[in-house]
Amino acid sequence: MKVTVVGAGAVGASCAEYIAIKNFASEVVLLDIKKDYAEGKAMDLMQTASLNGFDTKITGSTNDYAKTAGSDIAVITSGIPRKPGMTREELIGINAGIVKEVSSNIIKHSPDVIIIVVSNPMDTMTYLVHKTTNLPKNRIIGMGGALDSARFKYRLAEALEAPISDVDGMVIGGHSDKGMVPLTRLATRNSVLVSEFISDERLNQVAADTKVGGATLTKMLGTSAWYAPGAAVSGLVQAIACDQKKMFPCSTLLEGEYGLNDLCIGTPVLLGKNGIEKVVEIELDENEKKQLHESAEGVKKTNGLLDL
């Protein structure tokens, strides 16, 4: 199993590290346009192999896509990260050109690849890959919902004062501060609805904190977060590589599901060796449907800024 990560910055390097530590891939290739940067990150990570007990080979390359040939999965983290005060949507002009070029070069050397898009605005970048490549829709996946759901579970556990392993919950909708739809109604603690333990007011605060999870960290760190995004990507990659049929909310091209068409947005999917094996349609209440469709309108508005 060969995995390529394009972009060796903080997010890309975290992706490579978590994938390697889980020890299911034979090789991870880090690629970056900055001379010797990916090579240096790969060397640093390989020097942790004996300490962290993994045998995955990590190699780096300066913009040589030939080194990525035969990749089963490719992760695109390339692009400029958010700065404090920036929205994900403001990154579209620069990142669209980068993602288009990267996806084209990846497919040229790995025609059977499954692509995971991390670059922001993530739903629109995922849609761009659909519109500019000939890959089938099951092989193009946007990462956002997996990360947003992890942040949701963190906030739920915090509110419940519970171990995070007790908690389950999911975020659907667009990967943006206004577009996320945390499914508070369905969140559980060991199969018991969270609403049995905390008030509606506290649950609403959990949802609000989840939606600005990325912006909160960007303000604190001065740039985008990287540990949780890297871990989220590694979870998706492992589910595909190991054919786990595991459910994650991911940005996927919808063709009628949830009453939506011709856009990529976060919905629950089953991930296995073919990428997206199935889009799972869960029963939403009227308020959740309304929020999801409002989120879709926001994504479509951003998609309209693409030069297709």
C-alpha positions as CSV (number, residue, x, y, z in Angstrom):
1,M,0.0,0.0,0.0
2,K,1.5,3.3,-1.2
3,V,0.2,6.6,0.0
4,T,1.2,10.0,-1.3
5,V,0.8,13.2,0.7
6,V,1.2,16.4,-1.3
7,G,2.2,19.3,0.8
8,A,4.8,18.7,3.5
9,G,3.7,21.5,5.9
10,A,2.3,21.0,9.3
11,V,-0.9,19.2,8.2
12,G,0.9,17.1,5.5
13,A,3.7,16.0,7.9
14,S,1.1,15.1,10.6
15,C,-0.8,13.0,8.0
16,A,2.4,11.2,7.1
17,E,3.4,10.6,10.8
18,Y,0.0,9.2,11.8
19,I,-0.2,7.0,8.8
20,A,3.3,5.6,9.4
21,I,2.7,5.0,13.1
22,K,-0.4,3.0,12.4
23,N,1.9,0.7,10.3
24,F,-0.6,-0.4,7.6
25,A,1.2,1.3,4.6
26,S,4.4,0.0,3.0
27,E,5.4,3.5,1.8
28,V,4.4,7.1,2.3
29,V,5.7,9.7,-0.1
30,L,5.8,13.3,1.0
31,L,6.0,15.9,-1.8
32,D,6.4,19.6,-1.7
33,I,7.5,22.5,-4.0
34,K,10.0,23.9,-1.6
35,K,13.4,22.5,-2.3
36,D,14.5,19.8,0.2
37,Y,11.6,20.5,2.5
38,A,9.8,17.2,2.0
39,E,13.1,15.3,2.0
40,G,13.9,16.9,5.4
41,K,10.5,16.1,6.9
42,A,10.7,12.5,5.6
43,M,14.2,12.1,7.1
44,D,13.1,13.5,10.4
45,L,10.1,11.2,10.5
46,M,12.1,8.1,9.5
47,Q,14.5,8.8,12.5
48,T,11.5,8.2,14.7
49,A,10.7,4.8,13.2
50,S,12.8,2.7,15.7
51,L,11.4,4.8,18.6
52,N,7.8,4.6,17.5
53,G,8.0,1.0,16.3
54,F,6.9,1.3,12.6
55,D,8.3,-0.1,9.4
56,T,6.5,2.2,6.9
57,K,9.1,3.7,4.6
58,I,8.7,7.5,4.3
59,T,10.4,9.3,1.4
60,G,10.4,12.9,0.4
61,S,10.5,14.6,-3.0
62,T,10.8,18.2,-4.3
63,N,8.0,18.4,-6.8
64,D,8.9,15.1,-8.6
65,Y,5.6,13.4,-9.2
66,A,7.3,10.4,-10.8
67,K,8.2,9.4,-7.2
68,T,4.5,9.1,-6.5
69,A,3.8,6.6,-9.3
70,G,1.7,3.7,-8.3
71,S,0.1,5.4,-5.3
72,D,-3.1,3.7,-4.1
73,I,-4.2,6.8,-2.1
74,A,-3.2,10.4,-2.4
75,V,-3.9,13.2,0.1
76,I,-3.9,16.8,-1.1
77,T,-3.0,19.3,1.7
78,S,-1.4,21.8,-0.7
79,G,-2.3,25.5,-0.6
80,I,-2.1,28.4,1.8
81,P,-3.3,27.9,5.3
82,R,-5.8,30.1,7.1
83,K,-4.5,33.1,9.1
84,P,-6.4,34.7,12.0
85,G,-9.6,36.4,10.7
86,M,-9.6,34.6,7.4
87,T,-12.5,32.4,6.3
88,R,-11.8,29.1,4.5
89,E,-13.7,30.6,1.5
90,E,-11.1,33.4,1.1
91,L,-8.5,30.9,0.1
92,I,-10.2,29.8,-3.1
93,G,-8.3,31.9,-5.6
94,I,-4.9,30.6,-4.9
95,N,-5.8,27.1,-3.7
96,A,-8.0,26.2,-6.7
97,G,-5.1,26.5,-9.1
98,I,-2.8,24.5,-6.8
99,V,-5.4,21.7,-6.3
100,K,-6.1,21.5,-10.0
101,E,-2.5,21.1,-10.9
102,V,-1.7,18.7,-8.1
103,S,-4.6,16.3,-8.9
104,S,-3.7,16.3,-12.6
105,N,-0.1,15.3,-11.8
106,I,-1.1,12.7,-9.3
107,I,-3.5,11.0,-11.7
108,K,-0.9,11.1,-14.5
109,H,1.3,8.8,-12.5
110,S,-1.3,6.9,-10.6
111,P,-4.5,6.5,-12.7
112,D,-6.1,4.1,-10.2
113,V,-5.6,6.4,-7.2
114,I,-8.2,7.4,-4.6
115,I,-7.8,11.1,-3.7
116,I,-8.5,12.7,-0.3
117,V,-8.8,16.5,-0.4
118,V,-7.9,18.5,2.6
119,S,-7.1,21.9,1.1
120,N,-9.6,24.7,1.9
121,P,-12.3,25.6,1.1
122,M,-12.5,21.8,1.2
123,D,-16.0,21.1,-0.2
124,T,-15.3,23.4,-3.2
125,M,-11.8,21.9,-3.7
126,T,-13.4,18.4,-3.7
127,Y,-15.9,19.6,-6.2
128,L,-13.1,21.0,-8.4
129,V,-11.4,17.7,-8.5
130,H,-14.6,16.1,-9.6
131,K,-15.1,18.6,-12.4
132,T,-11.5,18.6,-13.7
133,T,-10.6,14.9,-13.6
134,N,-12.1,11.7,-15.0
135,L,-12.1,9.8,-11.7
136,P,-15.3,8.1,-10.7
137,K,-17.0,9.9,-7.8
138,N,-16.3,7.1,-5.3
139,R,-12.5,7.8,-5.6
140,I,-12.7,11.5,-4.7
141,I,-13.3,12.3,-1.0
142,G,-13.2,15.5,1.1
143,M,-11.9,15.1,4.6
144,G,-13.8,17.8,6.5
145,G,-16.6,16.0,8.3
146,A,-14.3,13.5,9.9
147,L,-12.4,16.4,11.5
148,D,-15.5,18.4,12.4
149,S,-17.0,15.3,14.1
150,A,-13.8,14.7,16.1
151,R,-14.1,18.3,17.4
152,F,-17.7,17.8,18.1
153,K,-17.0,14.7,20.2
154,Y,-14.3,16.6,22.1
155,R,-16.8,19.4,23.0
156,L,-19.4,16.8,23.9
157,A,-17.0,15.0,26.3
158,E,-16.0,18.3,27.8
159,A,-19.6,19.2,28.4
160,L,-20.4,15.8,29.9
161,E,-17.2,15.6,31.9
162,A,-17.0,12.1,30.4
163,P,-14.2,10.1,28.8
164,I,-14.2,10.7,25.1
165,S,-14.5,7.0,24.4
166,D,-18.0,7.2,25.9
167,V,-19.1,9.7,23.4
168,D,-20.4,9.4,19.8
169,G,-21.6,12.2,17.5
170,M,-21.4,13.4,13.9
171,V,-21.2,16.6,12.0
172,I,-22.7,16.8,8.5
173,G,-22.9,19.7,6.0
174,G,-20.3,22.1,4.7
175,H,-16.8,22.4,6.2
176,S,-17.2,26.0,7.2
177,D,-18.0,28.0,10.3
178,K,-21.5,28.7,9.2
179,G,-22.2,25.5,7.2
180,M,-21.5,22.7,9.8
181,V,-24.5,20.8,11.1
182,P,-23.6,19.1,14.4
183,L,-26.3,16.5,15.0
184,T,-26.9,17.2,18.7
185,R,-30.2,15.4,18.6
186,L,-28.5,12.1,17.8
187,A,-25.4,12.4,19.9
188,T,-24.9,9.6,22.5
189,R,-23.0,8.6,25.5
190,N,-22.7,4.8,25.5
191,S,-25.9,4.6,23.4
192,V,-27.9,6.9,25.7
193,L,-28.9,10.3,24.1
194,V,-26.7,13.1,25.4
195,S,-29.8,15.2,25.9
196,E,-30.5,12.9,28.9
197,F,-27.4,14.3,30.6
198,I,-27.1,18.0,29.7
199,S,-29.5,20.8,28.9
200,D,-30.5,22.0,25.5
201,E,-28.8,25.3,26.2
202,R,-25.5,23.4,26.9
203,L,-25.9,21.3,23.8
204,N,-26.5,24.4,21.7
205,Q,-23.2,25.8,23.1
206,V,-21.4,22.6,22.2
207,A,-22.7,22.9,18.6
208,A,-21.6,26.6,18.4
209,D,-18.2,25.8,19.8
210,T,-17.8,23.0,17.3
211,K,-18.7,25.2,14.3
212,V,-15.9,27.7,15.2
213,G,-13.4,24.9,16.2
214,G,-11.0,25.7,13.3
215,A,-11.3,29.4,13.7
216,T,-10.7,29.2,17.5
217,L,-7.4,27.3,16.9
218,T,-6.3,29.6,14.1
219,K,-6.7,32.6,16.4
220,M,-4.7,30.8,19.1
221,L,-2.0,29.4,16.9
222,G,-1.7,32.0,14.3
223,T,-2.3,29.4,11.5
224,S,-4.4,26.4,10.8
225,A,-4.4,23.4,13.2
226,W,-2.5,20.3,12.2
227,Y,-2.7,17.4,14.7
228,A,-6.4,16.8,14.5
229,P,-6.5,17.2,10.7
230,G,-3.6,14.8,10.3
231,A,-5.3,12.3,12.6
232,A,-8.6,12.6,10.7
233,V,-6.9,12.0,7.3
234,S,-5.0,8.9,8.7
235,G,-8.4,7.5,9.8
236,L,-9.8,7.8,6.3
237,V,-6.7,6.4,4.7
238,Q,-6.7,3.4,7.0
239,A,-10.4,2.7,6.4
240,I,-9.7,2.6,2.7
241,A,-6.4,0.7,2.8
242,C,-7.7,-1.9,5.2
243,D,-11.1,-2.2,3.6
244,Q,-12.8,-1.5,6.9
245,K,-16.2,-0.4,5.6
246,K,-16.0,2.2,8.4
247,M,-18.5,5.1,8.5
248,F,-17.2,8.7,8.4
249,P,-18.9,11.9,7.4
250,C,-17.0,13.0,4.3
251,S,-17.5,15.5,1.5
252,T,-18.9,13.5,-1.4
253,L,-20.6,14.3,-4.7
254,L,-24.3,14.0,-4.2
255,E,-26.7,13.0,-6.9
256,G,-30.1,13.2,-5.3
257,E,-29.2,12.0,-1.8
258,Y,-30.7,14.3,0.9
259,G,-32.5,16.1,-2.0
260,L,-29.2,17.6,-3.1
261,N,-27.5,17.5,-6.5
262,D,-24.2,18.6,-8.2
263,L,-22.2,19.6,-5.1
264,C,-19.8,18.0,-2.6
265,I,-20.9,18.3,1.0
266,G,-20.4,16.3,4.2
267,T,-22.6,13.3,4.6
268,P,-22.0,9.9,6.3
269,V,-20.3,7.4,4.0
270,L,-18.9,3.9,4.3
271,L,-15.2,3.8,3.3
272,G,-13.5,0.7,2.0
273,K,-11.1,-0.5,-0.7
274,N,-13.0,1.3,-3.4
275,G,-13.1,4.6,-1.6
276,I,-16.7,5.7,-0.9
277,E,-18.6,2.4,-0.9
278,K,-22.0,3.9,0.0
279,V,-23.6,7.2,0.9
280,V,-25.6,6.6,4.0
281,E,-28.9,8.5,4.2
282,I,-29.9,9.0,7.8
283,E,-33.3,10.3,8.7
284,L,-33.1,14.0,9.6
285,D,-35.7,16.1,11.3
286,E,-37.1,19.2,9.6
287,N,-34.7,21.6,11.4
288,E,-31.7,19.4,10.4
289,K,-32.8,19.2,6.8
290,K,-33.2,23.0,6.8
291,Q,-29.7,23.5,8.1
292,L,-28.2,21.1,5.6
293,H,-29.9,22.7,2.7
294,E,-28.8,26.2,3.9
295,S,-25.3,24.8,4.2
296,A,-25.6,23.5,0.6
297,E,-26.6,26.9,-0.7
298,G,-23.4,28.4,0.9
299,V,-21.2,25.7,-0.7
300,K,-22.8,26.3,-4.1
301,K,-22.2,30.0,-3.7
302,T,-18.5,29.3,-3.2
303,N,-18.4,26.8,-6.0
304,G,-19.7,29.6,-8.3
305,L,-16.3,31.4,-7.7
306,L,-14.5,28.6,-9.5
307,D,-13.2,29.2,-13.0
308,L,-14.5,26.0,-14.6
